[in-house]
Amino acid sequence: MTQWFYPFGSAAQEGWTTVIDARTPGWTHTGLRTATLAGGQSRQLPAEEVERIILPLAGSFHVEVPGWSADLTGRQNVFSGPTDTVYVGPCTALELSGHGRVAVASAHATQERPPSYQPATAVPIELRGTGNMSRQVRNFGTPDALDAESIIACEVLTPAGNWSSYPAHKHDHELAGVETELEEIYYFELRTAPGVVAPPERCVPFGYHRTTSSDDRAIDVLVEVHDQDVALVPFGWHGPSMAAPGYDMYYLNVMGGPGRERAWLISDHPDQTWVRTLWPTMDVDPRLPFEHPSQA
């Protein structure tokens, strides 16, 4: 198995179902923790040189930092709508409690910032691509939506049978005004699409993810992804992420890098950028946005 892919459970430690951080081989700038908590359970994180975003995946949570706290209403699941989030700046310890499944996204940072709360109603929603390249992006942690030092984060939802992160693209060099150097984490959740009738005992939602080399650094990843798997993109062309027919795909992206500019600037794969010319000729997939009652 490639070092850049962690099936669910393979990165579990210290009471967390997933831990990706600077201790992960080949990883430097970003992090992700996920946990499933029952009522009354909690997790603590120490003060470190990282900024963090607490994102409910399913359920509700309470966040406590010295001198400040917030309640997160959360949501039923990642497909049911955006969620409220909490940002905690670097060098700040926190305690997290609640009931459900939660993600803590992080990136290296040193400039102290006060904690902040973002309601679900403030999350910018973007419909990207058209036809079978349509997907929905929730930009809760992008530069336009969140004041932060390094972290860039968003959620992407792809209807069954569609291609996402397409055309393949990269952000692995600092090229002023063209490209920023960013590590990227993909955390996946999948479900059987609404209206699909399938035998429960044989219904295992899945999709695929691809990463290839963009220079002399070797990387070649083509993996079948399942619920709560994690793919890492240290560099290279990444995409497409493909939702198999019958199964909707969600992924949480967490990005950060060494550059001074906090921006998502990308270069398309030269053999695939032409597909953007198709977008004006097709309609956005009518299954989007996922907040439509038929998709909840």
Secondary structure, DSSP 8 states (H G I E B T S, - for coil): --TTEE-TTTT-BTTBSEEESTTSTT--SEEEEEEEEEEEEEEEE---SEEEEEEEEEEEEEEEETTEEEEEEEESSTTS----EEEE-SS--EEEEEEEEEEEEEEE--S----EEE-GGG--EEEES-GGG-EEEEEEESTTT---SS-EEEEEEE-TT-EES-S-EE--S-BTTTB---EEEEEEEEEE-TT----GGG----EEEEEE-SSSS--EEEEEE-TT-EEEESSSEEEEEEE-TTEEEEEEEEEE-SSSS-----EE-TTTGGGGGGGGGS---TT-STTSGGG-
